[in-house]
Amino acid sequence: KRIRYSQKIIRLVLLAATVILLLYFLRTPEKLPDISWLSTKNMTVFLRPEERTVIREPSSCSVSSDTSLLVAVFSAPGHTLARTTIRRTWGKKMTEYSGVKLVFMLGQDSVHHNTLLLEADDNHDMIIEDFHDTYLNLTLKTTFLLKWVRDNCTRVKYVFKVDDDVFVNPDRLWSSLKTSPFYSLTVLSETPGNREREQIPRQVTYSFIGIDEHLALQVKAGVVSKFSFTCIDRDPESKYFVHPNIYPNTSFPPFITGASGYVFTGSLVPLLFSCALRTPFMNMEDVFLTGLCGSQQLNLRLSHNSEFIWRQQIPVIRSHSCFYKNLITVHGLSPKQLEEVWSWNKDSEPCNSMLFFLLTYICRLIEWSVEFWGGSL
């Protein structure tokens, strides 16, 4: 009787599993958004590399002296207050360093077109390019920046890409650049004046710095060595939705998030721009530039820096000011919060107490535990 009873249970389980599988495969597929607006994925069509496409631009980088750092703030046309706040807080401080140039990167917007042009003419720090400025077009914004740097800042040492809702600690950023690791890459290039167009190998020294704490599971020797973004967001309602017709693969290559900002050397600009022209469009700009081009096609090493914070994990309250003083960037602040954090950053309150370091260690330990066990589930 026990054997018969066990057999009945097994049959019921198998029957239930069969029904569930049938319902799964016979379900009505979710209707995907229409992407007929994307007439082509050929980036050359959008970027027009041989044409002048810029509508407004600041002066070029100085040719008499090298530009050490180009700070490119990605901003939306309607974010006037955010740009104004940056100009009088961390952006102002950045430009006090020798060899630093600050620019705001934007596209076109019919609603704010005239006010944008007036703002650009008044401040002389805005690059307005010929594309429709939307979240889906962040990839175009990034590659148009590369185009502008290629044409106007050929000798720049570093390019720092950051959004207009990010707090930046200039002193910490500058210190990190002095200690950032450099790597070497062998590329083929033509010798100027070579009629036979013979390509010869040359060495490119580079650095690519940033973080993705949510995705990085293994960090070894300061280099992001493994990512587990195996489940691409296919939810049409999500901000990070990736249409399967735009990117059919089931996983992303290693990449650095664009939300908290990232830094790369000027030596990579020609390589990244050339790669962007031959890579099909996809709407995740950080995956496109640092992943598909950076780590996958160019085989670049992505340097991990835990002082770039992807999301606002720290409350914006006075008692947490030391955390902001010891980070490079914190993403997700309103203009009012940015002003507040900046006022704390300027005070002389010491942050070297044993209590602060103990709390910092505990917070890091909790973050690492969440990342490790969360990625293991």
LINFEN-V412218 format. One record per pair of residues at least 24 apart in sequence whose C-alpha atoms are under 7 Angstrom apart, sorted by the first residue. I is the first residue (numbers start at 1). J is the second residue. D is the distance in whole Angstrom. If there is no record, write none. Layout:
I_J_D / I_J_D
This chain:
32_236_7 / 33_236_7 / 41_280_5 / 41_281_5 / 42_280_6 / 42_281_6 / 43_276_7 / 43_277_5 / 43_278_7 / 43_279_7 / 43_280_6 / 43_281_6 / 44_277_5 / 47_144_7 / 53_129_6 / 53_130_6 / 54_128_6 / 54_129_5 / 54_130_6 / 55_128_5 / 55_129_6 / 55_130_7 / 56_120_7 / 56_126_7 / 56_127_6 / 56_128_5 / 57_126_6 / 57_127_4 / 57_128_6 / 58_124_5 / 58_125_5 / 58_126_6 / 58_127_7 / 60_152_5 / 60_153_6 / 61_152_6 / 61_153_5 / 66_99_7 / 66_155_6 / 66_156_6 / 67_99_5 / 67_100_6 / 67_155_7 / 67_156_5 / 67_157_6 / 68_99_5 / 68_100_6 / 68_156_6 / 68_157_5 / 68_158_6 / 69_99_6 / 69_100_5 / 69_101_6 / 69_156_6 / 69_157_6 / 69_158_5 / 69_159_6 / 70_100_6 / 70_101_5 / 70_102_6 / 70_156_7 / 70_158_6 / 70_159_5 / 70_160_6 / 71_101_6 / 71_102_5 / 71_103_6 / 71_159_6 / 71_160_5 / 71_161_6 / 72_102_6 / 72_103_5 / 72_104_6 / 72_105_6 / 72_160_6 / 72_161_5 / 72_162_6 / 73_103_6 / 73_104_5 / 73_105_6 / 73_161_6 / 73_162_5 / 73_163_5 / 73_164_6 / 74_104_6 / 74_105_5 / 74_106_7 / 74_162_6 / 74_163_5 / 74_164_6 / 75_104_6 / 75_105_6 / 75_106_6 / 75_163_6 / 75_164_5 / 76_106_6 / 76_133_7 / 77_106_7 / 77_109_7 / 77_112_6 / 77_116_7 / 78_112_7 / 81_335_7 / 82_164_6 / 82_335_5 / 83_164_7 / 85_335_6 / 85_339_7 / 89_339_7 / 89_342_6 / 90_168_6 / 90_169_7 / 90_170_7 / 93_170_7 / 94_170_6 / 103_127_7 / 106_133_7 / 106_141_7 / 107_131_5 / 107_132_6 / 107_133_4 / 107_141_7 / 108_132_5 / 108_133_5 / 109_133_6 / 136_283_5 / 137_283_6 / 138_283_7 / 138_285_6 / 139_283_6 / 139_284_7 / 139_285_4 / 142_285_7 / 143_273_7 / 143_276_7 / 146_269_6 / 146_273_6 / 147_273_7 / 150_269_7 / 150_270_7 / 156_266_5 / 157_265_6 / 157_266_5 / 158_263_7 / 158_264_6 / 158_265_4 / 158_266_5 / 159_263_6 / 159_264_5 / 159_265_6 / 159_266_6 / 160_262_6 / 160_263_4 / 160_264_7 / 161_261_5 / 161_262_6 / 161_263_6 / 162_260_7 / 162_261_4 / 162_262_7 / 163_259_7 / 163_261_7 / 165_331_6 / 165_332_5 / 165_333_5 / 165_334_6 / 166_260_7 / 166_329_6 / 166_330_6 / 166_331_4 / 166_332_6 / 166_333_6 / 167_329_5 / 167_330_5 / 167_331_6 / 167_333_7 / 167_338_6 / 168_328_6 / 168_329_5 / 168_330_7 / 169_325_7 / 169_327_7 / 169_328_5 / 169_329_6 / 172_327_7 / 172_328_5 / 173_328_5 / 181_207_6 / 182_206_5 / 182_207_5 / 183_207_6 / 204_267_7 / 206_265_6 / 206_267_6 / 206_268_7 / 207_264_6 / 207_265_6 / 208_263_6 / 208_264_4 / 208_265_7 / 208_302_5 / 208_303_6 / 209_262_6 / 209_263_5 / 209_264_6 / 209_302_6 / 209_303_5 / 209_304_6 / 209_305_7 / 210_256_6 / 210_261_7 / 210_262_5 / 210_263_7 / 210_303_6 / 210_304_6 / 210_305_6 / 210_308_6 / 211_256_5 / 211_257_6 / 211_304_5 / 211_305_6 / 211_306_6 / 211_308_6 / 212_256_6 / 212_257_5 / 212_310_7 / 213_310_7 / 214_371_7 / 217_371_6 / 217_372_6 / 217_375_7 / 222_303_6 / 222_304_5 / 223_302_6 / 223_303_5 / 223_304_5 / 224_302_6 / 224_303_6 / 224_304_6 / 227_254_6 / 246_282_6 / 247_282_7 / 253_291_5 / 253_292_6 / 253_295_7 / 253_296_6 / 254_291_5 / 254_295_6 / 255_286_7 / 255_287_6 / 255_290_5 / 255_291_4 / 255_295_7 / 256_286_6 / 256_290_6 / 257_286_6 / 258_286_5 / 259_310_6 / 259_331_6 / 260_308_6 / 260_309_6 / 260_310_5 / 260_329_6 / 260_330_6 / 260_331_5 / 322_351_6
